[in-house]
Amino acid sequence: MKNRNLLYLSILALFGVLPLVGLSSYTLHLLIMIGIFLILSQSFNLMIGYVGLLSLATSAFFGVGAYISALLSLHFNTSFPLCFLAAGFGSALVAACVGIPFLRLSKHSFVVGTLAFLLICDLVSRNWTSVTRGPMGLPGIPSPRFHIPGLPAIAVTSKVSHYYFILILVCLVLFFFVKLIDSRLGRAFRSIRDDEVLAKSMGVHTSKYKWLAFTISSFMAGIAGSYYAHYILFVDPLIFDLYYLEVTLITVIVGGAGTIWGVVAGAFIFTILPEFLRLAGGLRLVIYGFILLLSIHLIPDGIGGIINNRLKRRRLVKA
């Protein structure tokens, strides 16, 4: 345990000093986007990796959170902390409502239902022009600002300040996620994933726990969407594009569904990889697809599976 905590602190210290070594603005931007996709991917991982349900609505709640935060800040001049929390709880509230009928469906029908919800969100954002401005989007979203009584306002405007903000946010989300998975609630989630019928026979209220997981997952997606809106400073219906769903799905599947650190590694690899492949020009998508196929063939359990297998081997050697 001490060695593990020391490793975590060393990694945190490494990321803490990265901006001090003179990273370019573009590199910092990539690291910030990695942080956003990491939170979104863990939201998706909670459903597919720990409950065993494929929810295609995760990116929809990412967009819902972004729009809630943008609308509150632009039309009601709401402070960023309140926008941030409202985005998370607003997304969770929507999920709590739509989850009641969706979670009564079979697993396959649930997938179709969540995809339909994503498409509905896209249609609403494009056609409810009096609120969302349709395809023109919502420009001019303010950067995060914090007002602490007795101190000057703290504005998060530079790439370095955004980097440190997302670093703190990612650490908090990962800490929460680890505690959640190790808790009684997390054990209930895993029991549903492993064998729902057996879990029911053991007294686990599977419908309630699936609903809770869906709601918590949506909260995480909502706060990721909120920060994304206040970082990019613009939101439009493209936030409901299948691109975000594809990136999240690839990150979790290849990273290792049902593992925390495998998904973290996946977020780094599959956010940076497309940028490197720009050098390949027209062959970029072909090479990217080939790498994905090769990854699935060589590491079917994902990066997290490799990490877990090596840890098991070390424990057996020590024993």
BELCOR-V585267 format. One record per helix or strand of 3 or more residues. SS is the DSSP state (hx for helix, st for strand). FROM is the first residue (numbers start at 1). TO is the last residue. If there is no record, write none. Layout:
BEGIN
ss=SS from=FROM to=TO
ss=SS from=FROM to=TO
END
This chain:
BEGIN
ss=hx from=2 to=21
ss=hx from=25 to=50
ss=hx from=58 to=75
ss=hx from=80 to=102
ss=hx from=107 to=127
ss=hx from=129 to=132
ss=hx from=134 to=136
ss=hx from=159 to=182
ss=hx from=184 to=194
ss=hx from=196 to=201
ss=hx from=206 to=232
ss=hx from=237 to=240
ss=hx from=242 to=255
ss=hx from=261 to=298
ss=hx from=302 to=318
END
